[in-house]
Amino acid sequence: MEDRATRVVETVWLFWAFHFVGFVNGILGPTLLDLKEIVRSSMEEMSYIFFVRGAGFVVGVVLSYVLEQCMSTRLILTCSLLIGCTVQFALPYGTVFYCLAVAFFIMGVTAGIINNVTISICNKLWPEKKGVPFQFVVVGSGIGSFLAPFLATPFLANTDSSDDDLWITNTTIADHLRSYVNGTQSHTPLDQSRVQYVYMIAGLICVPPVFAFTYYHWKRKSNPLINYENIQQTDKQLYSLRTVIFIALLCFYHITVRGVVLAYGDLLTPYGVDVGLHLSKFRMAMMTSIFWGCFLLGKILNLLLSDFFQISSSLV
Protein backbone atom coordinates (compact mmCIF):
# COMPACT_ATOMS: atom_id res chain seq x y z
CA MET A 1 0.00 0.00 0.00
CA GLU A 2 1.39 3.40 -0.97
CA ASP A 3 1.76 6.18 1.55
CA ARG A 4 -1.19 8.37 2.47
CA ALA A 5 0.10 11.47 0.66
CA THR A 6 0.30 9.62 -2.67
CA ARG A 7 -3.24 8.34 -2.29
CA VAL A 8 -4.48 11.81 -1.37
CA VAL A 9 -2.97 13.27 -4.55
CA GLU A 10 -4.64 10.61 -6.72
CA THR A 11 -7.94 11.25 -4.92
CA VAL A 12 -7.63 14.93 -5.84
CA TRP A 13 -7.27 13.88 -9.49
CA LEU A 14 -10.39 11.73 -9.12
CA PHE A 15 -12.17 14.78 -7.72
CA TRP A 16 -11.06 16.76 -10.79
CA ALA A 17 -12.16 14.00 -13.18
CA PHE A 18 -15.61 13.95 -11.55
CA HIS A 19 -16.14 17.52 -12.77
CA PHE A 20 -16.99 15.98 -16.16
CA VAL A 21 -20.12 14.37 -14.70
CA GLY A 22 -21.18 17.73 -13.30
CA PHE A 23 -20.64 19.49 -16.63
CA VAL A 24 -22.78 16.91 -18.42
CA ASN A 25 -25.54 17.44 -15.84
CA GLY A 26 -25.42 21.23 -15.72
CA ILE A 27 -24.46 22.41 -19.21
CA LEU A 28 -27.56 21.38 -21.18
CA GLY A 29 -30.13 23.54 -19.37
CA PRO A 30 -28.70 27.02 -20.01
CA THR A 31 -27.52 26.17 -23.55
CA LEU A 32 -30.63 24.28 -24.72
CA LEU A 33 -32.29 27.26 -26.43
CA ASP A 34 -29.12 28.16 -28.32
CA LEU A 35 -28.61 24.55 -29.41
CA LYS A 36 -32.24 24.47 -30.57
CA GLU A 37 -31.58 27.39 -32.89
CA ILE A 38 -28.31 25.92 -34.17
CA VAL A 39 -29.97 22.67 -35.26
CA ARG A 40 -33.23 24.49 -36.16
CA SER A 41 -35.35 22.09 -34.18
CA SER A 42 -38.53 22.39 -32.12
CA MET A 43 -38.70 22.26 -28.35
CA GLU A 44 -40.60 18.96 -28.61
CA GLU A 45 -37.70 17.39 -30.49
CA MET A 46 -35.11 18.87 -28.14
CA SER A 47 -36.90 17.27 -25.19
CA TYR A 48 -35.66 13.88 -26.46
CA ILE A 49 -32.11 15.03 -25.66
CA PHE A 50 -32.88 14.59 -21.95
CA PHE A 51 -33.95 10.97 -22.50
CA VAL A 52 -30.98 10.25 -24.78
CA ARG A 53 -28.49 11.62 -22.28
CA GLY A 54 -30.07 9.69 -19.42
CA ALA A 55 -30.16 6.46 -21.43
CA GLY A 56 -26.49 6.95 -22.28
CA PHE A 57 -25.65 7.34 -18.59
CA VAL A 58 -27.37 4.01 -17.75
CA VAL A 59 -25.53 2.30 -20.62
CA GLY A 60 -22.26 3.77 -19.36
CA VAL A 61 -22.81 2.45 -15.83
CA VAL A 62 -23.47 -1.08 -17.14
CA LEU A 63 -20.60 -0.87 -19.63
CA SER A 64 -18.16 0.22 -16.92
CA TYR A 65 -18.91 -2.92 -14.93
CA VAL A 66 -18.21 -5.08 -18.00
CA LEU A 67 -15.00 -3.24 -18.89
CA GLU A 68 -13.62 -3.47 -15.36
CA GLN A 69 -13.54 -7.26 -15.70
CA CYS A 70 -10.92 -7.11 -18.46
CA MET A 71 -9.24 -3.68 -18.35
CA SER A 72 -7.41 -1.44 -15.93
CA THR A 73 -9.79 0.97 -14.22
CA ARG A 74 -7.40 3.84 -14.79
CA LEU A 75 -7.14 3.06 -18.51
CA ILE A 76 -10.95 3.02 -18.71
CA LEU A 77 -11.09 6.39 -16.96
CA THR A 78 -8.43 7.85 -19.26
CA CYS A 79 -10.19 6.71 -22.45
CA SER A 80 -13.61 7.84 -21.23
CA LEU A 81 -12.36 11.31 -20.32
CA LEU A 82 -10.58 11.61 -23.67
CA ILE A 83 -13.69 10.60 -25.63
CA GLY A 84 -15.94 12.83 -23.53
CA CYS A 85 -13.71 15.89 -23.94
CA THR A 86 -13.44 15.30 -27.69
CA VAL A 87 -17.23 15.13 -28.03
CA GLN A 88 -17.60 18.33 -26.00
CA PHE A 89 -15.25 20.11 -28.39
CA ALA A 90 -17.21 18.97 -31.46
CA LEU A 91 -20.79 18.95 -30.12
CA PRO A 92 -21.91 22.55 -30.84
CA TYR A 93 -20.54 22.48 -34.41
CA GLY A 94 -23.12 19.93 -35.53
CA THR A 95 -26.05 21.48 -37.39
CA VAL A 96 -28.28 18.38 -37.47
CA PHE A 97 -30.52 17.31 -34.59
CA TYR A 98 -29.57 13.63 -34.86
CA CYS A 99 -25.87 14.46 -34.64
CA LEU A 100 -26.61 16.49 -31.51
CA ALA A 101 -28.58 13.58 -30.02
CA VAL A 102 -25.76 11.12 -30.73
CA ALA A 103 -23.23 13.51 -29.17
CA PHE A 104 -25.27 13.82 -25.96
CA PHE A 105 -25.74 10.04 -25.89
CA ILE A 106 -21.96 9.57 -26.04
CA MET A 107 -21.50 12.21 -23.33
CA GLY A 108 -24.04 10.34 -21.20
CA VAL A 109 -22.20 7.05 -21.74
CA THR A 110 -18.83 8.53 -20.83
CA ALA A 111 -20.33 10.28 -17.79
CA GLY A 112 -21.79 6.96 -16.59
CA ILE A 113 -18.46 5.20 -17.04
CA ILE A 114 -16.53 7.99 -15.30
CA ASN A 115 -19.06 8.03 -12.45
CA ASN A 116 -18.63 4.31 -11.76
CA VAL A 117 -14.93 3.92 -12.46
CA THR A 118 -13.96 6.94 -10.36
CA ILE A 119 -15.80 5.54 -7.35
CA SER A 120 -14.25 2.12 -8.01
CA ILE A 121 -10.73 3.57 -7.98
CA CYS A 122 -11.51 5.54 -4.82
CA ASN A 123 -12.78 2.32 -3.22
CA LYS A 124 -9.45 0.63 -3.93
CA LEU A 125 -7.40 3.60 -2.77
CA TRP A 126 -9.18 3.75 0.58
CA PRO A 127 -10.09 0.18 1.59
CA GLU A 128 -11.04 1.12 5.17
CA LYS A 129 -12.32 4.66 5.83
CA LYS A 130 -14.18 5.54 2.64
CA GLY A 131 -16.71 8.16 3.76
CA VAL A 132 -14.66 11.35 3.48
CA PRO A 133 -12.78 10.39 0.25
CA PHE A 134 -16.03 9.30 -1.43
CA GLN A 135 -17.86 12.48 -0.52
CA PHE A 136 -14.87 14.61 -1.54
CA VAL A 137 -14.73 13.02 -5.00
CA VAL A 138 -18.49 13.43 -5.50
CA VAL A 139 -18.25 17.15 -4.65
CA GLY A 140 -16.41 17.46 -7.98
CA SER A 141 -19.65 16.84 -9.90
CA GLY A 142 -21.41 19.49 -7.82
CA ILE A 143 -18.74 22.04 -8.71
CA GLY A 144 -19.02 21.13 -12.39
CA SER A 145 -22.81 21.55 -12.34
CA PHE A 146 -22.44 24.91 -10.60
CA LEU A 147 -19.80 26.20 -13.02
CA ALA A 148 -21.56 25.13 -16.24
CA PRO A 149 -24.39 27.73 -16.24
CA PHE A 150 -22.02 30.39 -14.93
CA LEU A 151 -19.58 29.71 -17.80
CA ALA A 152 -22.43 29.71 -20.33
CA THR A 153 -23.75 33.17 -19.44
CA PRO A 154 -21.31 35.32 -21.50
CA PHE A 155 -21.69 33.17 -24.63
CA LEU A 156 -25.46 32.85 -24.97
CA ALA A 157 -27.10 34.39 -28.02
CA ASN A 158 -29.06 37.52 -27.22
CA THR A 159 -32.54 37.00 -28.62
CA ASP A 160 -34.39 38.48 -25.65
CA SER A 161 -36.59 41.54 -25.58
CA SER A 162 -37.31 41.53 -21.88
CA ASP A 163 -37.26 44.65 -19.74
CA ASP A 164 -34.03 43.72 -18.03
CA ASP A 165 -32.08 43.97 -21.30
CA LEU A 166 -32.28 47.74 -21.57
CA TRP A 167 -29.33 48.01 -23.93
CA ILE A 168 -31.22 46.34 -26.80
CA THR A 169 -32.28 49.05 -29.25
CA ASN A 170 -35.78 49.54 -30.64
CA THR A 171 -34.51 48.62 -34.10
CA THR A 172 -33.24 45.30 -32.81
CA ILE A 173 -36.56 44.54 -31.11
CA ALA A 174 -38.41 45.35 -34.33
CA ASP A 175 -36.10 43.06 -36.26
CA HIS A 176 -36.79 40.24 -33.79
CA LEU A 177 -40.55 40.72 -34.02
CA ARG A 178 -40.43 40.81 -37.81
CA SER A 179 -38.34 37.63 -37.96
CA TYR A 180 -40.76 35.71 -35.74
CA VAL A 181 -43.78 36.94 -37.70
CA ASN A 182 -42.18 35.82 -40.94
CA GLY A 183 -41.18 32.51 -39.40
CA THR A 184 -37.46 33.15 -39.70
CA GLN A 185 -34.72 33.90 -37.22
CA SER A 186 -32.54 36.96 -37.74
CA HIS A 187 -28.81 36.38 -37.57
CA THR A 188 -27.29 39.76 -36.88
CA PRO A 189 -23.97 39.79 -35.02
CA LEU A 190 -25.88 40.48 -31.81
CA ASP A 191 -27.85 37.28 -32.26
CA GLN A 192 -24.95 35.00 -33.13
CA SER A 193 -24.53 32.26 -30.55
CA ARG A 194 -21.07 31.47 -29.24
CA VAL A 195 -22.30 28.50 -27.24
CA GLN A 196 -19.53 26.32 -28.69
CA TYR A 197 -17.05 28.11 -26.43
CA VAL A 198 -18.91 26.90 -23.35
CA TYR A 199 -18.42 23.27 -24.35
CA MET A 200 -14.81 23.90 -25.35
CA ILE A 201 -14.03 25.44 -21.95
CA ALA A 202 -15.72 22.55 -20.15
CA GLY A 203 -13.73 20.10 -22.25
CA LEU A 204 -10.45 21.89 -21.58
CA ILE A 205 -11.06 21.86 -17.82
CA CYS A 206 -11.41 18.06 -17.95
CA VAL A 207 -8.28 17.44 -20.07
CA PRO A 208 -5.58 17.48 -17.30
CA PRO A 209 -6.96 14.31 -15.59
CA VAL A 210 -6.49 12.50 -18.92
CA PHE A 211 -2.72 12.95 -18.64
CA ALA A 212 -2.74 12.24 -14.91
CA PHE A 213 -4.46 8.87 -15.22
CA THR A 214 -2.39 7.95 -18.27
CA TYR A 215 0.56 8.26 -15.90
CA TYR A 216 -1.21 6.34 -13.13
CA HIS A 217 -2.10 3.54 -15.56
CA TRP A 218 1.52 3.28 -16.69
CA LYS A 219 2.70 3.35 -13.07
CA ARG A 220 0.31 0.59 -11.97
CA LYS A 221 1.20 -1.49 -15.03
CA SER A 222 4.93 -1.27 -14.40
CA ASN A 223 4.56 -1.67 -10.65
CA PRO A 224 1.25 -3.44 -10.00
CA LEU A 225 -0.31 -3.29 -6.56
CA ILE A 226 -2.64 -6.14 -5.61
CA ASN A 227 -4.66 -3.98 -3.23
CA TYR A 228 -5.36 -1.52 -6.05
CA GLU A 229 -5.87 -3.48 -9.24
CA ASN A 230 -7.11 -6.97 -8.38
CA ILE A 231 -10.88 -7.33 -8.33
CA GLN A 232 -11.88 -8.97 -5.09
CA GLN A 233 -14.29 -11.86 -5.27
CA THR A 234 -17.47 -11.07 -3.37
CA ASP A 235 -18.85 -13.67 -1.03
CA LYS A 236 -22.07 -15.06 -2.52
CA GLN A 237 -23.64 -15.09 0.92
CA LEU A 238 -23.65 -11.29 0.85
CA TYR A 239 -26.33 -11.39 -1.84
CA SER A 240 -29.12 -12.26 0.54
CA LEU A 241 -32.75 -11.28 -0.02
CA ARG A 242 -32.36 -8.43 2.45
CA THR A 243 -29.36 -7.07 0.55
CA VAL A 244 -31.13 -7.31 -2.81
CA ILE A 245 -34.17 -5.46 -1.44
CA PHE A 246 -31.95 -2.76 0.05
CA ILE A 247 -30.09 -2.27 -3.26
CA ALA A 248 -33.39 -2.14 -5.18
CA LEU A 249 -34.82 0.50 -2.82
CA LEU A 250 -31.58 2.48 -3.01
CA CYS A 251 -31.73 2.45 -6.83
CA PHE A 252 -35.36 3.60 -6.76
CA TYR A 253 -34.46 6.37 -4.33
CA HIS A 254 -31.54 7.50 -6.47
CA ILE A 255 -33.52 7.46 -9.74
CA THR A 256 -36.47 9.43 -8.40
CA VAL A 257 -34.59 12.03 -6.35
CA ARG A 258 -31.71 12.49 -8.77
CA GLY A 259 -34.09 12.50 -11.74
CA VAL A 260 -36.16 15.34 -10.28
CA VAL A 261 -33.03 17.40 -9.54
CA LEU A 262 -31.67 16.94 -13.08
CA ALA A 263 -35.03 17.70 -14.68
CA TYR A 264 -35.41 20.90 -12.66
CA GLY A 265 -31.89 22.07 -13.50
CA ASP A 266 -32.33 21.29 -17.21
CA LEU A 267 -35.75 22.92 -17.63
CA LEU A 268 -35.28 25.98 -15.42
CA THR A 269 -33.75 28.17 -18.13
CA PRO A 270 -36.16 27.20 -20.98
CA TYR A 271 -39.15 27.65 -18.66
CA GLY A 272 -38.02 31.04 -17.39
CA VAL A 273 -37.32 32.34 -20.90
CA ASP A 274 -40.09 30.91 -23.11
CA VAL A 275 -42.93 29.73 -20.88
CA GLY A 276 -43.24 31.22 -17.45
CA LEU A 277 -41.27 34.27 -16.35
CA HIS A 278 -40.14 35.61 -19.76
CA LEU A 279 -36.79 36.70 -18.37
CA SER A 280 -33.54 36.88 -20.31
CA LYS A 281 -31.41 33.79 -20.90
CA PHE A 282 -28.57 35.47 -19.05
CA ARG A 283 -30.63 35.94 -15.90
CA MET A 284 -32.09 32.42 -16.03
CA ALA A 285 -28.63 30.92 -16.56
CA MET A 286 -27.51 32.65 -13.38
CA MET A 287 -30.58 31.29 -11.57
CA THR A 288 -29.64 27.81 -12.79
CA SER A 289 -26.13 28.33 -11.46
CA ILE A 290 -27.58 29.37 -8.09
CA PHE A 291 -29.72 26.22 -8.07
CA TRP A 292 -26.71 23.97 -8.69
CA GLY A 293 -24.75 26.03 -6.17
CA CYS A 294 -27.29 25.14 -3.48
CA PHE A 295 -26.97 21.51 -4.58
CA LEU A 296 -23.21 21.86 -4.18
CA LEU A 297 -23.64 23.25 -0.66
CA GLY A 298 -25.58 20.09 0.22
CA LYS A 299 -22.70 17.96 -1.04
CA ILE A 300 -20.16 19.99 0.93
CA LEU A 301 -22.29 19.70 4.07
CA ASN A 302 -22.49 15.95 3.53
CA LEU A 303 -18.70 15.88 3.17
CA LEU A 304 -18.23 17.72 6.46
CA LEU A 305 -20.65 15.44 8.30
CA SER A 306 -19.58 12.15 6.66
CA ASP A 307 -16.84 11.61 9.24
CA PHE A 308 -19.42 11.76 12.07
CA PHE A 309 -22.45 9.95 10.63
CA GLN A 310 -22.95 6.73 8.73
CA ILE A 311 -24.05 7.02 5.09
CA SER A 312 -27.45 5.51 5.85
CA SER A 313 -28.09 8.27 8.42
CA SER A 314 -27.96 10.89 5.64
CA LEU A 315 -30.91 9.24 3.86
CA VAL A 316 -33.23 9.56 6.84
WORAUR-V68028 format. One record per residue. RES is the residue in three letters. SS is DSSP state (h for helix, s for strand, l for the rest). PSI is psi in whole degrees, -180 to 180 (none if undefined). Layout:
# WORAUR-V68028
res->[RES | RES]
ss->[SS | SS]
psi->[PSI | PSI]
This chain:
# WORAUR-V68028
res->[MET | GLU | ASP | ARG | ALA | THR | ARG | VAL | VAL | GLU | THR | VAL | TRP | LEU | PHE | TRP | ALA | PHE | HIS | PHE | VAL | GLY | PHE | VAL | ASN | GLY | ILE | LEU | GLY | PRO | THR | LEU | LEU | ASP | LEU | LYS | GLU | ILE | VAL | ARG | SER | SER | MET | GLU | GLU | MET | SER | TYR | ILE | PHE | PHE | VAL | ARG | GLY | ALA | GLY | PHE | VAL | VAL | GLY | VAL | VAL | LEU | SER | TYR | VAL | LEU | GLU | GLN | CYS | MET | SER | THR | ARG | LEU | ILE | LEU | THR | CYS | SER | LEU | LEU | ILE | GLY | CYS | THR | VAL | GLN | PHE | ALA | LEU | PRO | TYR | GLY | THR | VAL | PHE | TYR | CYS | LEU | ALA | VAL | ALA | PHE | PHE | ILE | MET | GLY | VAL | THR | ALA | GLY | ILE | ILE | ASN | ASN | VAL | THR | ILE | SER | ILE | CYS | ASN | LYS | LEU | TRP | PRO | GLU | LYS | LYS | GLY | VAL | PRO | PHE | GLN | PHE | VAL | VAL | VAL | GLY | SER | GLY | ILE | GLY | SER | PHE | LEU | ALA | PRO | PHE | LEU | ALA | THR | PRO | PHE | LEU | ALA | ASN | THR | ASP | SER | SER | ASP | ASP | ASP | LEU | TRP | ILE | THR | ASN | THR | THR | ILE | ALA | ASP | HIS | LEU | ARG | SER | TYR | VAL | ASN | GLY | THR | GLN | SER | HIS | THR | PRO | LEU | ASP | GLN | SER | ARG | VAL | GLN | TYR | VAL | TYR | MET | ILE | ALA | GLY | LEU | ILE | CYS | VAL | PRO | PRO | VAL | PHE | ALA | PHE | THR | TYR | TYR | HIS | TRP | LYS | ARG | LYS | SER | ASN | PRO | LEU | ILE | ASN | TYR | GLU | ASN | ILE | GLN | GLN | THR | ASP | LYS | GLN | LEU | TYR | SER | LEU | ARG | THR | VAL | ILE | PHE | ILE | ALA | LEU | LEU | CYS | PHE | TYR | HIS | ILE | THR | VAL | ARG | GLY | VAL | VAL | LEU | ALA | TYR | GLY | ASP | LEU | LEU | THR | PRO | TYR | GLY | VAL | ASP | VAL | GLY | LEU | HIS | LEU | SER | LYS | PHE | ARG | MET | ALA | MET | MET | THR | SER | ILE | PHE | TRP | GLY | CYS | PHE | LEU | LEU | GLY | LYS | ILE | LEU | ASN | LEU | LEU | LEU | SER | ASP | PHE | PHE | GLN | ILE | SER | SER | SER | LEU | VAL]
ss->[l | l | l | h | h | h | h | h | h | h | h | h | h | h | h | h | h | l | h | h | h | h | h | h | h | h | h | h | h | h | h | h | h | h | h | h | h | h | l | l | l | l | h | h | h | h | l | h | h | h | h | h | h | h | h | h | h | h | h | h | h | h | h | h | h | h | h | h | l | l | l | l | h | h | h | h | h | h | h | h | h | h | h | h | h | h | h | h | h | h | h | l | l | l | l | l | h | h | h | h | h | h | h | h | h | h | h | h | h | h | h | h | h | h | h | h | h | h | h | h | h | h | h | h | h | l | l | l | l | l | h | h | h | h | h | h | h | h | h | h | h | h | h | h | h | h | h | h | h | h | h | h | h | h | h | l | l | l | l | l | l | l | l | l | l | l | l | l | l | h | h | h | h | h | h | h | h | h | h | h | h | l | l | l | l | l | l | l | h | h | h | l | l | l | l | h | h | h | h | h | h | h | h | h | h | l | l | h | h | h | h | h | h | h | h | h | h | h | h | h | h | h | l | l | l | h | h | h | h | l | l | l | l | l | l | h | h | h | l | l | h | h | h | h | h | h | h | h | h | h | h | h | h | h | h | h | h | h | h | h | h | h | h | h | h | h | h | h | h | h | h | h | h | h | h | l | l | l | l | l | h | h | h | h | h | h | h | h | h | h | h | h | h | h | h | h | h | h | h | h | h | h | h | h | h | l | l | l | l | l | h | h | h | h | h | l]
psi->[130 | 166 | 164 | -40 | -41 | -41 | -34 | -43 | -44 | -34 | -36 | -38 | -36 | -42 | -43 | -44 | -32 | -12 | -32 | -42 | -41 | -40 | -42 | -38 | -38 | -13 | -24 | -43 | -59 | -19 | -1 | -45 | -37 | -42 | -36 | -41 | -35 | -44 | 0 | 57 | 166 | 164 | -32 | -42 | -40 | -25 | -23 | -20 | -38 | -44 | -43 | -44 | -43 | -42 | -39 | -39 | -44 | -44 | -41 | -40 | -45 | -43 | -36 | -39 | -40 | -44 | -34 | -19 | -17 | -3 | 160 | 136 | -35 | -33 | -40 | -44 | -42 | -49 | -40 | -44 | -41 | -45 | -45 | -44 | -39 | -43 | -39 | -37 | -40 | -20 | -51 | -11 | -8 | 138 | 11 | 137 | -42 | -34 | -40 | -42 | -43 | -41 | -44 | -30 | -45 | -41 | -38 | -42 | -49 | -37 | -40 | -41 | -47 | -41 | -48 | -46 | -37 | -46 | -36 | -44 | -43 | -37 | -37 | -31 | -35 | 80 | -19 | -82 | 102 | -20 | -57 | -48 | -41 | -49 | -35 | -45 | -43 | -29 | -27 | -40 | -35 | -40 | -41 | -43 | -37 | -40 | -32 | -54 | -36 | -42 | -31 | -27 | -47 | -15 | 2 | 143 | 139 | 97 | 25 | 147 | 30 | 164 | -25 | -7 | 71 | -17 | -6 | 129 | 163 | -35 | -41 | -43 | -43 | -40 | -40 | -47 | -41 | -39 | -38 | -36 | -40 | -5 | 18 | 164 | 124 | 150 | 53 | 163 | -31 | -29 | -9 | 130 | 139 | 33 | -22 | -29 | -30 | -48 | -34 | -42 | -44 | -40 | -42 | -38 | -33 | 1 | -44 | -41 | -22 | -47 | -37 | -47 | -16 | -43 | -45 | -36 | -45 | -41 | -44 | -33 | -39 | -26 | 73 | 144 | 120 | -41 | -24 | -48 | -28 | 133 | 121 | 139 | 126 | 136 | 127 | -25 | -18 | -24 | 61 | 171 | -39 | -40 | -42 | -43 | -42 | -44 | -41 | -44 | -37 | -41 | -44 | -42 | -44 | -43 | -46 | -50 | -49 | -37 | -42 | -42 | -46 | -43 | -42 | -46 | -35 | -36 | -5 | -48 | -51 | -39 | -46 | -29 | -50 | -28 | -56 | -70 | -22 | 43 | 173 | 158 | -32 | -46 | -40 | -32 | -39 | -38 | -39 | -39 | -39 | -40 | -50 | -27 | -40 | -37 | -40 | -39 | -38 | -40 | -42 | -41 | -40 | -37 | -44 | -32 | -10 | -22 | -9 | -23 | 152 | 158 | -39 | -26 | -27 | -18 | -14 | none]
